[in-house]
Amino acid sequence: MLLIGDTKKRQQADIEQAKAFLEDHRRRART
C-alpha cells in the first residue's frame, strides 16, 4: 500500500510539473 501511495504522489507531482511546463511554454509562445 505504501508503494502505491508513493507512486500516486509521484504521478501527481509529474502532472503538476507537466502543467507548469505547458503553461510556461504557452506564455513564451505568445510573447
PDB file of N, CA, C and O in Angstrom:
ATOM      1  N   MET A   1       0.839  -1.209   0.000  1.00  0.00           N
ATOM      2  CA  MET A   1       0.000   0.000   0.000  1.00  0.00           C
ATOM      3  C   MET A   1       0.876   1.263   0.000  1.00  0.00           C
ATOM      4  O   MET A   1       0.571   2.251  -0.667  1.00  0.00           O
ATOM      5  N   LEU A   2       1.943   1.200   0.749  1.00  0.00           N
ATOM      6  CA  LEU A   2       2.825   2.367   0.802  1.00  0.00           C
ATOM      7  C   LEU A   2       3.393   2.680  -0.580  1.00  0.00           C
ATOM      8  O   LEU A   2       3.461   3.840  -0.988  1.00  0.00           O
ATOM      9  N   LEU A   3       3.800   1.632  -1.290  1.00  0.00           N
ATOM     10  CA  LEU A   3       4.372   1.848  -2.622  1.00  0.00           C
ATOM     11  C   LEU A   3       3.349   2.479  -3.557  1.00  0.00           C
ATOM     12  O   LEU A   3       3.673   3.381  -4.330  1.00  0.00           O
ATOM     13  N   ILE A   4       2.108   1.996  -3.480  1.00  0.00           N
ATOM     14  CA  ILE A   4       1.055   2.532  -4.352  1.00  0.00           C
ATOM     15  C   ILE A   4       0.838   4.019  -4.050  1.00  0.00           C
ATOM     16  O   ILE A   4       0.726   4.837  -4.963  1.00  0.00           O
ATOM     17  N   GLY A   5       0.779   4.353  -2.768  1.00  0.00           N
ATOM     18  CA  GLY A   5       0.583   5.753  -2.393  1.00  0.00           C
ATOM     19  C   GLY A   5       1.742   6.609  -2.875  1.00  0.00           C
ATOM     20  O   GLY A   5       1.546   7.728  -3.348  1.00  0.00           O
ATOM     21  N   ASP A   6       2.958   6.073  -2.750  1.00  0.00           N
ATOM     22  CA  ASP A   6       4.133   6.820  -3.190  1.00  0.00           C
ATOM     23  C   ASP A   6       4.081   7.038  -4.698  1.00  0.00           C
ATOM     24  O   ASP A   6       4.421   8.114  -5.190  1.00  0.00           O
ATOM     25  N   THR A   7       3.656   6.016  -5.419  1.00  0.00           N
ATOM     26  CA  THR A   7       3.572   6.132  -6.875  1.00  0.00           C
ATOM     27  C   THR A   7       2.546   7.189  -7.261  1.00  0.00           C
ATOM     28  O   THR A   7       2.773   7.978  -8.178  1.00  0.00           O
ATOM     29  N   LYS A   8       1.424   7.203  -6.562  1.00  0.00           N
ATOM     30  CA  LYS A   8       0.383   8.194  -6.866  1.00  0.00           C
ATOM     31  C   LYS A   8       0.923   9.595  -6.626  1.00  0.00           C
ATOM     32  O   LYS A   8       0.683  10.503  -7.422  1.00  0.00           O
ATOM     33  N   LYS A   9       1.650   9.768  -5.535  1.00  0.00           N
ATOM     34  CA  LYS A   9       2.209  11.091  -5.235  1.00  0.00           C
ATOM     35  C   LYS A   9       3.181  11.506  -6.329  1.00  0.00           C
ATOM     36  O   LYS A   9       3.200  12.662  -6.753  1.00  0.00           O
ATOM     37  N   ARG A  10       3.988  10.547  -6.785  1.00  0.00           N
ATOM     38  CA  ARG A  10       4.960  10.861  -7.845  1.00  0.00           C
ATOM     39  C   ARG A  10       4.225  11.233  -9.121  1.00  0.00           C
ATOM     40  O   ARG A  10       4.601  12.188  -9.800  1.00  0.00           O
ATOM     41  N   GLN A  11       3.175  10.484  -9.452  1.00  0.00           N
ATOM     42  CA  GLN A  11       2.407  10.777 -10.668  1.00  0.00           C
ATOM     43  C   GLN A  11       1.802  12.174 -10.567  1.00  0.00           C
ATOM     44  O   GLN A  11       1.821  12.936 -11.534  1.00  0.00           O
ATOM     45  N   GLN A  12       1.265  12.509  -9.394  1.00  0.00           N
ATOM     46  CA  GLN A  12       0.666  13.823  -9.199  1.00  0.00           C
ATOM     47  C   GLN A  12       1.714  14.911  -9.394  1.00  0.00           C
ATOM     48  O   GLN A  12       1.454  15.933 -10.030  1.00  0.00           O
ATOM     49  N   ALA A  13       2.903  14.681  -8.841  1.00  0.00           N
ATOM     50  CA  ALA A  13       3.983  15.663  -8.965  1.00  0.00           C
ATOM     51  C   ALA A  13       4.374  15.811 -10.432  1.00  0.00           C
ATOM     52  O   ALA A  13       4.617  16.922 -10.903  1.00  0.00           O
ATOM     53  N   ASP A  14       4.433  14.697 -11.151  1.00  0.00           N
ATOM     54  CA  ASP A  14       4.783  14.740 -12.574  1.00  0.00           C
ATOM     55  C   ASP A  14       3.734  15.530 -13.349  1.00  0.00           C
ATOM     56  O   ASP A  14       4.065  16.310 -14.242  1.00  0.00           O
ATOM     57  N   ILE A  15       2.463  15.320 -12.999  1.00  0.00           N
ATOM     58  CA  ILE A  15       1.378  16.034 -13.682  1.00  0.00           C
ATOM     59  C   ILE A  15       1.500  17.533 -13.424  1.00  0.00           C
ATOM     60  O   ILE A  15       1.346  18.342 -14.339  1.00  0.00           O
ATOM     61  N   GLU A  16       1.778  17.898 -12.169  1.00  0.00           N
ATOM     62  CA  GLU A  16       1.923  19.315 -11.825  1.00  0.00           C
ATOM     63  C   GLU A  16       3.085  19.920 -12.611  1.00  0.00           C
ATOM     64  O   GLU A  16       2.981  21.034 -13.125  1.00  0.00           O
ATOM     65  N   GLN A  17       4.182  19.185 -12.701  1.00  0.00           N
ATOM     66  CA  GLN A  17       5.349  19.675 -13.445  1.00  0.00           C
ATOM     67  C   GLN A  17       4.992  19.855 -14.913  1.00  0.00           C
ATOM     68  O   GLN A  17       5.362  20.852 -15.534  1.00  0.00           O
ATOM     69  N   ALA A  18       4.277  18.891 -15.457  1.00  0.00           N
ATOM     70  CA  ALA A  18       3.895  18.955 -16.868  1.00  0.00           C
ATOM     71  C   ALA A  18       2.996  20.162 -17.122  1.00  0.00           C
ATOM     72  O   ALA A  18       3.160  20.865 -18.119  1.00  0.00           O
ATOM     73  N   LYS A  19       2.051  20.398 -16.221  1.00  0.00           N
ATOM     74  CA  LYS A  19       1.141  21.545 -16.373  1.00  0.00           C
ATOM     75  C   LYS A  19       1.932  22.844 -16.355  1.00  0.00           C
ATOM     76  O   LYS A  19       1.722  23.719 -17.195  1.00  0.00           O
ATOM     77  N   ALA A  20       2.846  22.966 -15.389  1.00  0.00           N
ATOM     78  CA  ALA A  20       3.650  24.186 -15.271  1.00  0.00           C
ATOM     79  C   ALA A  20       4.501  24.364 -16.526  1.00  0.00           C
ATOM     80  O   ALA A  20       4.658  25.478 -17.026  1.00  0.00           O
ATOM     81  N   PHE A  21       5.050  23.252 -17.033  1.00  0.00           N
ATOM     82  CA  PHE A  21       5.886  23.308 -18.236  1.00  0.00           C
ATOM     83  C   PHE A  21       5.064  23.787 -19.431  1.00  0.00           C
ATOM     84  O   PHE A  21       5.519  24.629 -20.205  1.00  0.00           O
ATOM     85  N   LEU A  22       3.856  23.249 -19.580  1.00  0.00           N
ATOM     86  CA  LEU A  22       2.997  23.632 -20.704  1.00  0.00           C
ATOM     87  C   LEU A  22       2.595  25.097 -20.599  1.00  0.00           C
ATOM     88  O   LEU A  22       2.600  25.821 -21.595  1.00  0.00           O
ATOM     89  N   GLU A  23       2.248  25.531 -19.396  1.00  0.00           N
ATOM     90  CA  GLU A  23       1.855  26.930 -19.205  1.00  0.00           C
ATOM     91  C   GLU A  23       3.011  27.854 -19.558  1.00  0.00           C
ATOM     92  O   GLU A  23       2.825  28.868 -20.230  1.00  0.00           O
ATOM     93  N   ASP A  24       4.222  27.488 -19.094  1.00  0.00           N
ATOM     94  CA  ASP A  24       5.399  28.308 -19.385  1.00  0.00           C
ATOM     95  C   ASP A  24       5.651  28.348 -20.891  1.00  0.00           C
ATOM     96  O   ASP A  24       5.986  29.396 -21.443  1.00  0.00           O
ATOM     97  N   HIS A  25       5.490  27.211 -21.545  1.00  0.00           N
ATOM     98  CA  HIS A  25       5.712  27.129 -22.993  1.00  0.00           C
ATOM     99  C   HIS A  25       4.699  28.008 -23.734  1.00  0.00           C
ATOM    100  O   HIS A  25       5.047  28.704 -24.688  1.00  0.00           O
ATOM    101  N   ARG A  26       3.450  27.966 -23.284  1.00  0.00           N
ATOM    102  CA  ARG A  26       2.407  28.772 -23.939  1.00  0.00           C
ATOM    103  C   ARG A  26       2.717  30.253 -23.784  1.00  0.00           C
ATOM    104  O   ARG A  26       2.571  31.030 -24.728  1.00  0.00           O
ATOM    105  N   ARG A  27       3.149  30.643 -22.574  1.00  0.00           N
ATOM    106  CA  ARG A  27       3.460  32.060 -22.340  1.00  0.00           C
ATOM    107  C   ARG A  27       4.583  32.516 -23.262  1.00  0.00           C
ATOM    108  O   ARG A  27       4.531  33.606 -23.833  1.00  0.00           O
ATOM    109  N   ARG A  28       5.616  31.655 -23.400  1.00  0.00           N
ATOM    110  CA  ARG A  28       6.744  32.020 -24.262  1.00  0.00           C
ATOM    111  C   ARG A  28       6.293  32.089 -25.715  1.00  0.00           C
ATOM    112  O   ARG A  28       6.745  32.953 -26.466  1.00  0.00           O
ATOM    113  N   ALA A  29       5.411  31.189 -26.111  1.00  0.00           N
ATOM    114  CA  ALA A  29       4.942  31.147 -27.499  1.00  0.00           C
ATOM    115  C   ALA A  29       4.141  32.414 -27.814  1.00  0.00           C
ATOM    116  O   ALA A  29       4.250  32.965 -28.910  1.00  0.00           O
ATOM    117  N   ARG A  30       3.345  32.867 -26.859  1.00  0.00           N
ATOM    118  CA  ARG A  30       2.525  34.057 -27.081  1.00  0.00           C
ATOM    119  C   ARG A  30       3.400  35.286 -27.259  1.00  0.00           C
ATOM    120  O   ARG A  30       3.149  36.101 -28.146  1.00  0.00           O
ATOM    121  N   THR A  31       4.407  35.427 -26.441  1.00  0.00           N
ATOM    122  CA  THR A  31       5.233  36.643 -26.480  1.00  0.00           C
ATOM    123  C   THR A  31       6.006  36.758 -27.780  1.00  0.00           C
ATOM    124  O   THR A  31       6.748  37.721 -27.974  1.00  0.00           O
TER     125      THR A  31
END
